[in-house]
Amino acid sequence: MPIDWAPLQKIIQENQRFVLTSHVRPDADAIGSELALAGLLEQLGKDVRIINPSATPNHLMFLDPDNRVTCLGGDITEVEVHNTDVHIVVDTSAWTQLATMGRILRASPAIKVVIDHHLSSDDLGAVEFKNTQAEATGALIFQLSQTLGLTVTADQAMALFCAIATDTGWYRFSSTTGETLRIAGQLIDLGASPHLIYHQLYEQITFARIQLTARVLQRVALDCDGRLVYTSVGLKDFEETGALPSETEDLVNECLKISGTECAFIAVEQRNRQIKISFRSRSGVNVAAVAEQFAGGGHRQAAGALLQGPLETAVEAVLTEMRKTLLDNQPA
């Protein structure tokens, strides 16, 4: 259902200072949406800061050559975050995904706004602009730009194209529609360069990433008569290959290349010993519902959660829930 942007227009008109934030371990949809939204608000003469609970991954730094996106901690204090009229949260509406920023938002008297497309949701005490049928938050930001009567700049077009392309698997996911491609075409006309974005995202990987990928693929295992495939990454793998945690991005999708598989997950051990689980599905199985069993969430076909370690225990816990889910979703 199309979003009625009128209440957000009113909030923008009546306020001057804005802080934008998104989820931990921000992806291209989060970063691209924040950067484009910041630019649109600044076209209207607003004061805008982008403050996230996690640093921008190295492979997405090309979107932010001016280092607009900052991270809570270090030079950015909680007091500074509170110094705003409006908090806008993009690409999530879950407390767990906001981490330390969540505590600040709970205590803030500022107006809170959510712009999101995920199924999983908490009550953030915000005015919500949400469409769970949308392919990416970046698409919603583009729609907002049209409602505001603003022209997207070339840099903003790059950010939004990257947001939409990555969240649709470069337009191969079922969320892709004719409108998705029409938006992509307009963004190209406005200055987005798909070949440059693809090169930056997928043709700049390190030798360490190749070594890590080899380990991950060697560890792939099948379950549920081949309907489920999974793998894992431990801290030792990062230490021995020199790869970064951000370089596990998209590795879970390699698992779904196996014929006959319906669902996949990858378990990645974090430096704080928590285990990040990324779920994928290419069937009717709702992996967001599985993620919610572990206080996570996301989309029906792409979701995530954080579990306590150790790694082996977390993998077994997820396997147990996935087996139950697949048993309840037997093919006809």
Phi and psi in degrees as GROMACS dihedral restraints (atoms count N, CA, C in turn):
[ dihedral_restraints ]
;  ai    aj    ak    al  type     phi  dphi    fc
    3     4     5     6     1   -59.1    20    10
    4     5     6     7     1   146.4    20    10
    6     7     8     9     1   -84.2    20    10
    7     8     9    10     1   138.8    20    10
    9    10    11    12     1   -88.5    20    10
   10    11    12    13     1   105.4    20    10
   12    13    14    15     1   -84.8    20    10
   13    14    15    16     1    -3.7    20    10
   15    16    17    18     1   -55.9    20    10
   16    17    18    19     1   -43.7    20    10
   18    19    20    21     1   -61.9    20    10
   19    20    21    22     1   -33.6    20    10
   21    22    23    24     1   -72.5    20    10
   22    23    24    25     1   -37.8    20    10
   24    25    26    27     1   -56.1    20    10
   25    26    27    28     1   -42.7    20    10
   27    28    29    30     1   -64.9    20    10
   28    29    30    31     1   -42.5    20    10
   30    31    32    33     1   -62.0    20    10
   31    32    33    34     1   -42.3    20    10
   33    34    35    36     1   -65.0    20    10
   34    35    36    37     1   -43.8    20    10
   36    37    38    39     1   -62.9    20    10
   37    38    39    40     1   -36.2    20    10
   39    40    41    42     1   -92.1    20    10
   40    41    42    43     1    -1.8    20    10
   42    43    44    45     1  -132.6    20    10
   43    44    45    46     1   157.3    20    10
   45    46    47    48     1  -111.4    20    10
   46    47    48    49     1   -39.6    20    10
   48    49    50    51     1  -104.9    20    10
   49    50    51    52     1   129.2    20    10
   51    52    53    54     1  -129.7    20    10
   52    53    54    55     1   137.1    20    10
   54    55    56    57     1  -117.5    20    10
   55    56    57    58     1   123.8    20    10
   57    58    59    60     1  -102.0    20    10
   58    59    60    61     1   140.9    20    10
   60    61    62    63     1  -147.7    20    10
   61    62    63    64     1   164.1    20    10
   63    64    65    66     1  -144.7    20    10
   64    65    66    67     1  -162.8    20    10
   66    67    68    69     1   -82.5    20    10
   67    68    69    70     1   165.0    20    10
   69    70    71    72     1   -61.1    20    10
   70    71    72    73     1   153.9    20    10
   72    73    74    75     1    47.5    20    10
   73    74    75    76     1    61.8    20    10
   75    76    77    78     1   -61.0    20    10
   76    77    78    79     1   139.8    20    10
   78    79    80    81     1  -100.4    20    10
   79    80    81    82     1  -172.3    20    10
   81    82    83    84     1   -66.7    20    10
   82    83    84    85     1   -32.4    20    10
   84    85    86    87     1   -66.9    20    10
   85    86    87    88     1   -40.1    20    10
   87    88    89    90     1   -65.6    20    10
   88    89    90    91     1   -54.4    20    10
   90    91    92    93     1   -64.8    20    10
   91    92    93    94     1   -45.8    20    10
   93    94    95    96     1   -62.6    20    10
   94    95    96    97     1   -40.8    20    10
   96    97    98    99     1   -66.5    20    10
   97    98    99   100     1   -41.6    20    10
   99   100   101   102     1   -62.6    20    10
  100   101   102   103     1   -47.5    20    10
  102   103   104   105     1   -64.0    20    10
  103   104   105   106     1   -43.3    20    10
  105   106   107   108     1   -66.7    20    10
  106   107   108   109     1   -43.3    20    10
  108   109   110   111     1   -63.8    20    10
  109   110   111   112     1   -40.9    20    10
  111   112   113   114     1   -58.6    20    10
  112   113   114   115     1   -43.9    20    10
  114   115   116   117     1   -63.6    20    10
  115   116   117   118     1   -39.4    20    10
  117   118   119   120     1   -65.2    20    10
  118   119   120   121     1   -44.4    20    10
  120   121   122   123     1   -63.8    20    10
  121   122   123   124     1   -37.5    20    10
  123   124   125   126     1   -69.0    20    10
  124   125   126   127     1   -29.4    20    10
  126   127   128   129     1   -61.3    20    10
  127   128   129   130     1   -26.6    20    10
  129   130   131   132     1   -91.6    20    10
  130   131   132   133     1     7.4    20    10
  132   133   134   135     1    83.2    20    10
  133   134   135   136     1    18.0    20    10
  135   136   137   138     1   -88.6    20    10
  136   137   138   139     1   156.4    20    10
  138   139   140   141     1   -93.2    20    10
  139   140   141   142     1   122.1    20    10
  141   142   143   144     1  -131.5    20    10
  142   143   144   145     1   135.0    20    10
  144   145   146   147     1  -127.8    20    10
  145   146   147   148     1   146.3    20    10
  147   148   149   150     1  -112.3    20    10
  148   149   150   151     1   118.5    20    10
  150   151   152   153     1  -132.1    20    10
  151   152   153   154     1   115.4    20    10
  153   154   155   156     1  -108.6    20    10
  154   155   156   157     1   159.5    20    10
  156   157   158   159     1   -76.8    20    10
  157   158   159   160     1   -15.0    20    10
  159   160   161   162     1  -131.4    20    10
  160   161   162   163     1   154.2    20    10
  162   163   164   165     1   -70.7    20    10
  163   164   165   166     1   155.5    20    10
  165   166   167   168     1   -69.2    20    10
  166   167   168   169     1   130.2    20    10
  168   169   170   171     1   -60.3    20    10
  169   170   171   172     1   148.5    20    10
  171   172   173   174     1   -56.3    20    10
  172   173   174   175     1   -37.9    20    10
  174   175   176   177     1   -72.4    20    10
  175   176   177   178     1    -8.5    20    10
  177   178   179   180     1  -107.1    20    10
  178   179   180   181     1     1.0    20    10
  180   181   182   183     1   -62.8    20    10
  181   182   183   184     1   -23.1    20    10
  183   184   185   186     1   -63.6    20    10
  184   185   186   187     1   -23.3    20    10
  186   187   188   189     1   -74.2    20    10
  187   188   189   190     1   -18.7    20    10
  189   190   191   192     1  -130.5    20    10
  190   191   192   193     1    63.0    20    10
  192   193   194   195     1   -63.0    20    10
  193   194   195   196     1   -21.9    20    10
  195   196   197   198     1   -93.8    20    10
  196   197   198   199     1     5.3    20    10
  198   199   200   201     1    55.2    20    10
  199   200   201   202     1    46.0    20    10
  201   202   203   204     1   -69.3    20    10
  202   203   204   205     1   -34.0    20    10
  204   205   206   207     1   -82.3    20    10
  205   206   207   208     1   120.4    20    10
  207   208   209   210     1  -111.3    20    10
  208   209   210   211     1   169.9    20    10
  210   211   212   213     1  -124.9    20    10
  211   212   213   214     1   136.7    20    10
  213   214   215   216     1   -59.9    20    10
  214   215   216   217     1   136.5    20    10
  216   217   218   219     1   106.3    20    10
  217   218   219   220     1   166.2    20    10
  219   220   221   222     1    66.4    20    10
  220   221   222   223     1  -115.8    20    10
  222   223   224   225     1   -82.3    20    10
  223   224   225   226     1   -13.0    20    10
  225   226   227   228     1  -105.2    20    10
  226   227   228   229     1   111.8    20    10
  228   229   230   231     1   -97.6    20    10
  229   230   231   232     1   165.0    20    10
  231   232   233   234     1   -63.1    20    10
  232   233   234   235     1   -34.2    20    10
  234   235   236   237     1   -60.9    20    10
  235   236   237   238     1   -41.9    20    10
  237   238   239   240     1   -64.7    20    10
  238   239   240   241     1   -37.3    20    10
  240   241   242   243     1   -64.7    20    10
  241   242   243   244     1   -37.9    20    10
  243   244   245   246     1   -68.6    20    10
  244   245   246   247     1   -17.9    20    10
  246   247   248   249     1   -79.9    20    10
  247   248   249   250     1    70.8    20    10
  249   250   251   252     1  -156.1    20    10
  250   251   252   253     1   161.7    20    10
  252   253   254   255     1   -92.1    20    10
  253   254   255   256     1   -33.2    20    10
  255   256   257   258     1  -138.6    20    10
  256   257   258   259     1   132.7    20    10
  258   259   260   261     1  -102.1    20    10
  259   260   261   262     1   125.0    20    10
  261   262   263   264     1  -114.0    20    10
  262   263   264   265     1   120.2    20    10
  264   265   266   267     1  -100.7    20    10
  265   266   267   268     1   124.3    20    10
  267   268   269   270     1  -116.2    20    10
  268   269   270   271     1   145.9    20    10
  270   271   272   273     1    68.3    20    10
  271   272   273   274     1    17.7    20    10
  273   274   275   276     1  -164.3    20    10
  274   275   276   277     1   154.9    20    10
  276   277   278   279     1  -142.3    20    10
  277   278   279   280     1    39.1    20    10
  279   280   281   282     1  -122.6    20    10
  280   281   282   283     1   131.0    20    10
  282   283   284   285     1   -58.3    20    10
  283   284   285   286     1   -43.4    20    10
  285   286   287   288     1   -62.4    20    10
  286   287   288   289     1   -29.7    20    10
  288   289   290   291     1   -76.3    20    10
  289   290   291   292     1   -14.2    20    10
  291   292   293   294     1   -91.9    20    10
  292   293   294   295     1   -14.3    20    10
  294   295   296   297     1    49.6    20    10
  295   296   297   298     1  -127.7    20    10
  297   298   299   300     1   -64.0    20    10
  298   299   300   301     1   -28.0    20    10
  300   301   302   303     1   -66.9    20    10
  301   302   303   304     1   -25.6    20    10
  303   304   305   306     1   -62.0    20    10
  304   305   306   307     1   -41.3    20    10
  306   307   308   309     1   -62.1    20    10
  307   308   309   310     1   -39.6    20    10
  309   310   311   312     1   -66.6    20    10
  310   311   312   313     1   -43.4    20    10
  312   313   314   315     1   -64.6    20    10
  313   314   315   316     1   -38.1    20    10
  315   316   317   318     1   -60.6    20    10
  316   317   318   319     1   -35.9    20    10
  318   319   320   321     1   -90.1    20    10
  319   320   321   322     1   -11.4    20    10
  321   322   323   324     1   -78.5    20    10
  322   323   324   325     1   136.4    20    10
  324   325   326   327     1   -84.0    20    10
  325   326   327   328     1    -4.7    20    10
  327   328   329   330     1   -67.9    20    10
  328   329   330   331     1   160.0    20    10
  330   331   332   333     1   -65.4    20    10
  331   332   333   334     1   137.8    20    10
  333   334   335   336     1  -115.2    20    10
  334   335   336   337     1   134.6    20    10
  336   337   338   339     1  -129.2    20    10
  337   338   339   340     1   141.1    20    10
  339   340   341   342     1  -120.9    20    10
  340   341   342   343     1   131.0    20    10
  342   343   344   345     1  -122.5    20    10
  343   344   345   346     1   114.0    20    10
  345   346   347   348     1  -155.9    20    10
  346   347   348   349     1   164.7    20    10
  348   349   350   351     1  -134.1    20    10
  349   350   351   352     1    11.9    20    10
  351   352   353   354     1   -86.7    20    10
  352   353   354   355     1   149.1    20    10
  354   355   356   357     1   -68.2    20    10
  355   356   357   358     1   -48.5    20    10
  357   358   359   360     1   -65.8    20    10
  358   359   360   361     1   138.4    20    10
  360   361   362   363     1  -156.3    20    10
  361   362   363   364     1   143.2    20    10
  363   364   365   366     1  -117.3    20    10
  364   365   366   367     1   165.4    20    10
  366   367   368   369     1   -86.6    20    10
  367   368   369   370     1   102.2    20    10
  369   370   371   372     1   -88.4    20    10
  370   371   372   373     1     4.9    20    10
  372   373   374   375     1    67.8    20    10
  373   374   375   376     1    31.8    20    10
  375   376   377   378     1  -116.0    20    10
  376   377   378   379     1   161.1    20    10
  378   379   380   381     1   -80.7    20    10
  379   380   381   382     1   118.9    20    10
  381   382   383   384     1   -98.7    20    10
  382   383   384   385     1   136.6    20    10
  384   385   386   387     1  -124.9    20    10
  385   386   387   388     1    92.2    20    10
  387   388   389   390     1  -132.9    20    10
  388   389   390   391     1   135.4    20    10
  390   391   392   393     1  -137.3    20    10
  391   392   393   394     1   102.9    20    10
  393   394   395   396     1   -73.9    20    10
  394   395   396   397     1    -7.4    20    10
  396   397   398   399     1   -89.5    20    10
  397   398   399   400     1   -11.0    20    10
  399   400   401   402     1   -69.4    20    10
  400   401   402   403     1   145.7    20    10
  402   403   404   405     1   -74.9    20    10
  403   404   405   406     1   -23.3    20    10
  405   406   407   408     1  -166.8    20    10
  406   407   408   409     1   153.7    20    10
  408   409   410   411     1   -63.4    20    10
  409   410   411   412     1   -32.5    20    10
  411   412   413   414     1   -56.6    20    10
  412   413   414   415     1   -35.4    20    10
  414   415   416   417     1   -67.1    20    10
  415   416   417   418     1   -36.1    20    10
  417   418   419   420     1   -67.3    20    10
  418   419   420   421     1   -38.9    20    10
  420   421   422   423     1   -64.7    20    10
  421   422   423   424     1   -37.7    20    10
  423   424   425   426     1   -64.3    20    10
  424   425   426   427     1   -42.1    20    10
  426   427   428   429     1   -61.1    20    10
  427   428   429   430     1   -40.4    20    10
  429   430   431   432     1   -62.0    20    10
  430   431   432   433     1   -40.4    20    10
  432   433   434   435     1   -59.7    20    10
  433   434   435   436     1   -38.5    20    10
  435   436   437   438     1   -68.8    20    10
  436   437   438   439     1   -40.1    20    10
  438   439   440   441     1   -62.5    20    10
  439   440   441   442     1   -38.4    20    10
  441   442   443   444     1   -78.1    20    10
  442   443   444   445     1    -8.2    20    10
  444   445   446   447     1    71.9    20    10
  445   446   447   448     1    29.7    20    10
  447   448   449   450     1  -106.5    20    10
  448   449   450   451     1   146.8    20    10
  450   451   452   453     1   -93.5    20    10
  451   452   453   454     1   125.0    20    10
  453   454   455   456     1   -69.6    20    10
  454   455   456   457     1   131.0    20    10
  456   457   458   459     1   -77.1    20    10
  457   458   459   460     1   170.9    20    10
  459   460   461   462     1   -60.8    20    10
  460   461   462   463     1   -42.8    20    10
  462   463   464   465     1   -64.7    20    10
  463   464   465   466     1   -40.7    20    10
  465   466   467   468     1   -67.2    20    10
  466   467   468   469     1   -36.5    20    10
  468   469   470   471     1   -63.3    20    10
  469   470   471   472     1   -41.0    20    10
  471   472   473   474     1   -60.1    20    10
  472   473   474   475     1   -45.5    20    10
  474   475   476   477     1   -64.0    20    10
  475   476   477   478     1   -43.3    20    10
  477   478   479   480     1   -72.5    20    10
  478   479   480   481     1   -38.0    20    10
  480   481   482   483     1   -61.5    20    10
  481   482   483   484     1   -44.0    20    10
  483   484   485   486     1   -61.8    20    10
  484   485   486   487     1   -42.3    20    10
  486   487   488   489     1   -59.0    20    10
  487   488   489   490     1   -49.3    20    10
  489   490   491   492     1   -72.8    20    10
  490   491   492   493     1   -42.9    20    10
  492   493   494   495     1   -61.1    20    10
  493   494   495   496     1   -44.1    20    10
  495   496   497   498     1   -71.3    20    10
  496   497   498   499     1   -38.3    20    10
  498   499   500   501     1   -74.9    20    10
  499   500   501   502     1   -13.5    20    10
  501   502   503   504     1  -106.2    20    10
  502   503   504   505     1    11.0    20    10
  504   505   506   507     1    60.8    20    10
  505   506   507   508     1    41.7    20    10
  507   508   509   510     1    55.3    20    10
  508   509   510   511     1    48.8    20    10
  510   511   512   513     1    69.5    20    10
  511   512   513   514     1    23.0    20    10
  513   514   515   516     1  -104.3    20    10
  514   515   516   517     1   -11.7    20    10
  516   517   518   519     1   -76.5    20    10
  517   518   519   520     1   158.6    20    10
  519   520   521   522     1   -66.5    20    10
  520   521   522   523     1   -14.5    20    10
  522   523   524   525     1   -72.4    20    10
  523   524   525   526     1   -13.4    20    10
  525   526   527   528     1   -72.1    20    10
  526   527   528   529     1   128.9    20    10
  528   529   530   531     1  -125.2    20    10
  529   530   531   532     1   177.0    20    10
  531   532   533   534     1   -60.1    20    10
  532   533   534   535     1   -37.2    20    10
  534   535   536   537     1   -65.5    20    10
  535   536   537   538     1   -35.6    20    10
  537   538   539   540     1   -56.4    20    10
  538   539   540   541     1   -46.9    20    10
  540   541   542   543     1   -71.3    20    10
  541   542   543   544     1   -31.2    20    10
  543   544   545   546     1   -67.0    20    10
  544   545   546   547     1   -40.0    20    10
  546   547   548   549     1   -63.1    20    10
  547   548   549   550     1   -44.2    20    10
  549   550   551   552     1   -58.4    20    10
  550   551   552   553     1   -41.9    20    10
  552   553   554   555     1   -62.6    20    10
  553   554   555   556     1   -41.8    20    10
  555   556   557   558     1   -64.1    20    10
  556   557   558   559     1   -39.4    20    10
  558   559   560   561     1   -65.8    20    10
  559   560   561   562     1   -36.5    20    10
  561   562   563   564     1   -63.9    20    10
  562   563   564   565     1   -43.5    20    10
  564   565   566   567     1   -61.4    20    10
  565   566   567   568     1   -29.2    20    10
  567   568   569   570     1   -86.6    20    10
  568   569   570   571     1    -3.5    20    10
  570   571   572   573     1   127.8    20    10
  571   572   573   574     1    -3.7    20    10
  573   574   575   576     1   -69.6    20    10
  574   575   576   577     1   140.8    20    10
  576   577   578   579     1  -119.3    20    10
  577   578   579   580     1    96.1    20    10
  579   580   581   582     1   -55.1    20    10
  580   581   582   583     1   -40.1    20    10
  582   583   584   585     1   -65.6    20    10
  583   584   585   586     1   -35.9    20    10
  585   586   587   588     1   -70.8    20    10
  586   587   588   589     1   -39.9    20    10
  588   589   590   591     1   -64.0    20    10
  589   590   591   592     1   -46.3    20    10
  591   592   593   594     1   -61.2    20    10
  592   593   594   595     1   -42.7    20    10
  594   595   596   597     1   -59.5    20    10
  595   596   597   598     1   -45.6    20    10
  597   598   599   600     1   -65.6    20    10
  598   599   600   601     1   -38.2    20    10
  600   601   602   603     1   -78.9    20    10
  601   602   603   604     1   -40.3    20    10
  603   604   605   606     1  -123.0    20    10
  604   605   606   607     1    -5.6    20    10
  606   607   608   609     1  -120.7    20    10
  607   608   609   610     1    26.9    20    10
  609   610   611   612     1  -129.7    20    10
  610   611   612   613     1    22.2    20    10
  612   613   614   615     1   -73.0    20    10
  613   614   615   616     1   156.5    20    10
  615   616   617   618     1   -91.1    20    10
  616   617   618   619     1   163.1    20    10
  618   619   620   621     1   -61.8    20    10
  619   620   621   622     1   -34.2    20    10
  621   622   623   624     1   -61.9    20    10
  622   623   624   625     1   -38.4    20    10
  624   625   626   627     1   -63.6    20    10
  625   626   627   628     1   -39.6    20    10
  627   628   629   630     1   -62.5    20    10
  628   629   630   631     1   -43.6    20    10
  630   631   632   633     1   -64.4    20    10
  631   632   633   634     1   -39.8    20    10
  633   634   635   636     1   -64.8    20    10
  634   635   636   637     1   -43.2    20    10
  636   637   638   639     1   -58.5    20    10
  637   638   639   640     1   -41.5    20    10
  639   640   641   642     1   -59.3    20    10
  640   641   642   643     1   -42.9    20    10
  642   643   644   645     1   -64.3    20    10
  643   644   645   646     1   -44.3    20    10
  645   646   647   648     1   -62.5    20    10
  646   647   648   649     1   -42.9    20    10
  648   649   650   651     1   -70.2    20    10
  649   650   651   652     1   -33.1    20    10
  651   652   653   654     1   -63.9    20    10
  652   653   654   655     1   -26.3    20    10
  654   655   656   657     1   -92.9    20    10
  655   656   657   658     1    -1.9    20    10
  657   658   659   660     1   -60.9    20    10
  658   659   660   661     1   135.4    20    10
  660   661   662   663     1  -133.1    20    10
  661   662   663   664     1   149.4    20    10
  663   664   665   666     1  -103.6    20    10
  664   665   666   667     1   151.8    20    10
  666   667   668   669     1  -149.2    20    10
  667   668   669   670     1   170.5    20    10
  669   670   671   672     1    53.0    20    10
  670   671   672   673     1    49.5    20    10
  672   673   674   675     1    56.5    20    10
  673   674   675   676     1    35.5    20    10
  675   676   677   678     1    86.0    20    10
  676   677   678   679     1    -0.2    20    10
  678   679   680   681     1   -76.4    20    10
  679   680   681   682     1   -25.7    20    10
  681   682   683   684     1  -118.1    20    10
  682   683   684   685     1   137.5    20    10
  684   685   686   687     1  -132.5    20    10
  685   686   687   688     1   142.5    20    10
  687   688   689   690     1  -150.7    20    10
  688   689   690   691     1   162.8    20    10
  690   691   692   693     1  -156.0    20    10
  691   692   693   694     1   179.6    20    10
  693   694   695   696     1  -151.2    20    10
  694   695   696   697     1   161.9    20    10
  696   697   698   699     1  -136.1    20    10
  697   698   699   700     1   125.9    20    10
  699   700   701   702     1  -102.9    20    10
  700   701   702   703     1   165.2    20    10
  702   703   704   705     1   -57.0    20    10
  703   704   705   706     1   -34.7    20    10
  705   706   707   708     1   -61.5    20    10
  706   707   708   709     1   -33.6    20    10
  708   709   710   711     1   -64.3    20    10
  709   710   711   712     1   -41.2    20    10
  711   712   713   714     1   -65.6    20    10
  712   713   714   715     1   -43.2    20    10
  714   715   716   717     1   -63.1    20    10
  715   716   717   718     1   -42.2    20    10
  717   718   719   720     1   -81.6    20    10
  718   719   720   721     1   -25.3    20    10
  720   721   722   723     1   -98.8    20    10
  721   722   723   724     1   -21.1    20    10
  723   724   725   726     1    81.5    20    10
  724   725   726   727     1     7.0    20    10
  726   727   728   729     1   -75.3    20    10
  727   728   729   730     1   157.9    20    10
  729   730   731   732     1   -99.2    20    10
  730   731   732   733     1   153.3    20    10
  732   733   734   735     1   -54.0    20    10
  733   734   735   736     1   -35.6    20    10
  735   736   737   738     1   -64.9    20    10
  736   737   738   739     1   -17.5    20    10
  738   739   740   741     1   -82.2    20    10
  739   740   741   742     1     4.6    20    10
  741   742   743   744     1   -86.9    20    10
  742   743   744   745     1    -3.5    20    10
  744   745   746   747     1   -52.3    20    10
  745   746   747   748     1   127.6    20    10
  747   748   749   750     1    75.2    20    10
  748   749   750   751     1    -2.6    20    10
  750   751   752   753     1   -63.2    20    10
  751   752   753   754     1   -30.8    20    10
  753   754   755   756     1   -61.0    20    10
  754   755   756   757     1   -29.6    20    10
  756   757   758   759     1   -68.4    20    10
  757   758   759   760     1   -23.6    20    10
  759   760   761   762     1   -60.7    20    10
  760   761   762   763     1   -32.8    20    10
  762   763   764   765     1   -65.3    20    10
  763   764   765   766     1   -34.9    20    10
  765   766   767   768     1   -75.8    20    10
  766   767   768   769     1    -1.1    20    10
  768   769   770   771     1   -77.8    20    10
  769   770   771   772     1   -11.1    20    10
  771   772   773   774     1   -76.3    20    10
  772   773   774   775     1   128.0    20    10
  774   775   776   777     1   -59.8    20    10
  775   776   777   778     1   134.9    20    10
  777   778   779   780     1    91.5    20    10
  778   779   780   781     1   -12.0    20    10
  780   781   782   783     1   -78.3    20    10
  781   782   783   784     1   147.2    20    10
  783   784   785   786     1  -113.9    20    10
  784   785   786   787     1   -33.7    20    10
  786   787   788   789     1  -137.2    20    10
  787   788   789   790     1   156.9    20    10
  789   790   791   792     1  -149.2    20    10
  790   791   792   793     1   155.2    20    10
  792   793   794   795     1  -148.2    20    10
  793   794   795   796     1   153.3    20    10
  795   796   797   798     1  -125.7    20    10
  796   797   798   799     1   136.9    20    10
  798   799   800   801     1  -109.2    20    10
  799   800   801   802     1   123.5    20    10
  801   802   803   804     1  -121.7    20    10
  802   803   804   805     1   119.9    20    10
  804   805   806   807     1   -76.2    20    10
  805   806   807   808     1   127.6    20    10
  807   808   809   810     1   -92.4    20    10
  808   809   810   811     1   166.3    20    10
  810   811   812   813     1   -62.9    20    10
  811   812   813   814     1   -27.7    20    10
  813   814   815   816     1   -86.4    20    10
  814   815   816   817     1     9.4    20    10
  816   817   818   819     1    77.0    20    10
  817   818   819   820     1    -0.9    20    10
  819   820   821   822     1   -72.6    20    10
  820   821   822   823     1   159.3    20    10
  822   823   824   825     1  -115.6    20    10
  823   824   825   826     1   117.1    20    10
  825   826   827   828     1   -87.3    20    10
  826   827   828   829     1   124.8    20    10
  828   829   830   831     1  -109.6    20    10
  829   830   831   832     1   127.5    20    10
  831   832   833   834     1  -113.2    20    10
  832   833   834   835     1   124.7    20    10
  834   835   836   837     1  -106.6    20    10
  835   836   837   838     1   146.6    20    10
  837   838   839   840     1  -139.7    20    10
  838   839   840   841     1   151.1    20    10
  840   841   842   843     1  -143.3    20    10
  841   842   843   844     1   142.7    20    10
  843   844   845   846     1  -124.1    20    10
  844   845   846   847     1    24.1    20    10
  846   847   848   849     1  -129.8    20    10
  847   848   849   850     1  -163.0    20    10
  849   850   851   852     1   -79.8    20    10
  850   851   852   853     1     0.2    20    10
  852   853   854   855     1   -70.2    20    10
  853   854   855   856     1   128.5    20    10
  855   856   857   858     1   -91.3    20    10
  856   857   858   859     1    96.2    20    10
  858   859   860   861     1   -75.4    20    10
  859   860   861   862     1   -18.2    20    10
  861   862   863   864     1   -63.0    20    10
  862   863   864   865     1   -37.1    20    10
  864   865   866   867     1   -64.7    20    10
  865   866   867   868     1   -36.2    20    10
  867   868   869   870     1   -67.2    20    10
  868   869   870   871     1   -45.6    20    10
  870   871   872   873     1   -59.0    20    10
  871   872   873   874     1   -36.1    20    10
  873   874   875   876     1   -65.5    20    10
  874   875   876   877     1   -23.1    20    10
  876   877   878   879     1   -65.2    20    10
  877   878   879   880     1   -18.9    20    10
  879   880   881   882     1  -116.7    20    10
  880   881   882   883     1    27.7    20    10
  882   883   884   885     1    65.4    20    10
  883   884   885   886     1    23.7    20    10
  885   886   887   888     1  -106.7    20    10
  886   887   888   889     1  -152.4    20    10
  888   889   890   891     1   164.8    20    10
  889   890   891   892     1  -167.5    20    10
  891   892   893   894     1   146.0    20    10
  892   893   894   895     1  -135.8    20    10
  894   895   896   897     1  -102.8    20    10
  895   896   897   898     1   167.4    20    10
  897   898   899   900     1   -57.6    20    10
  898   899   900   901     1   -36.3    20    10
  900   901   902   903     1  -110.7    20    10
  901   902   903   904     1     1.8    20    10
  903   904   905   906     1  -155.0    20    10
  904   905   906   907     1   118.1    20    10
  906   907   908   909     1  -149.5    20    10
  907   908   909   910     1   175.3    20    10
  909   910   911   912     1  -154.8    20    10
  910   911   912   913     1   163.0    20    10
  912   913   914   915     1  -158.3    20    10
  913   914   915   916     1   162.3    20    10
  915   916   917   918     1  -118.8    20    10
  916   917   918   919     1   127.9    20    10
  918   919   920   921     1  -119.1    20    10
  919   920   921   922     1   159.2    20    10
  921   922   923   924     1   -76.5    20    10
  922   923   924   925     1   149.1    20    10
  924   925   926   927     1   -77.2    20    10
  925   926   927   928     1  -176.6    20    10
  927   928   929   930     1   -74.0    20    10
  928   929   930   931     1   169.9    20    10
  930   931   932   933     1   -56.9    20    10
  931   932   933   934     1   -47.3    20    10
  933   934   935   936     1   -62.5    20    10
  934   935   936   937     1   -39.0    20    10
  936   937   938   939     1   -66.4    20    10
  937   938   939   940     1   -41.4    20    10
  939   940   941   942     1   -64.5    20    10
  940   941   942   943     1   -43.1    20    10
  942   943   944   945     1   -60.6    20    10
  943   944   945   946     1   -43.6    20    10
  945   946   947   948     1   -64.6    20    10
  946   947   948   949     1   -39.1    20    10
  948   949   950   951     1   -63.5    20    10
  949   950   951   952     1   -43.4    20    10
  951   952   953   954     1   -68.2    20    10
  952   953   954   955     1   -40.8    20    10
  954   955   956   957     1   -57.9    20    10
  955   956   957   958     1   -42.6    20    10
  957   958   959   960     1   -59.2    20    10
  958   959   960   961     1   -46.3    20    10
  960   961   962   963     1   -69.1    20    10
  961   962   963   964     1   -38.8    20    10
  963   964   965   966     1   -65.8    20    10
  964   965   966   967     1   -39.2    20    10
  966   967   968   969     1   -61.8    20    10
  967   968   969   970     1   -42.9    20    10
  969   970   971   972     1   -61.5    20    10
  970   971   972   973     1   -43.7    20    10
  972   973   974   975     1   -65.1    20    10
  973   974   975   976     1   -44.5    20    10
  975   976   977   978     1   -69.2    20    10
  976   977   978   979     1   -32.0    20    10
  978   979   980   981     1   -64.4    20    10
  979   980   981   982     1   -35.7    20    10
  981   982   983   984     1   -78.1    20    10
  982   983   984   985     1   -10.5    20    10
  984   985   986   987     1  -123.8    20    10
  985   986   987   988     1    50.6    20    10
  987   988   989   990     1   -67.0    20    10
  988   989   990   991     1   139.0    20    10
  990   991   992   993     1   -63.8    20    10
  991   992   993   994     1   146.2    20    10
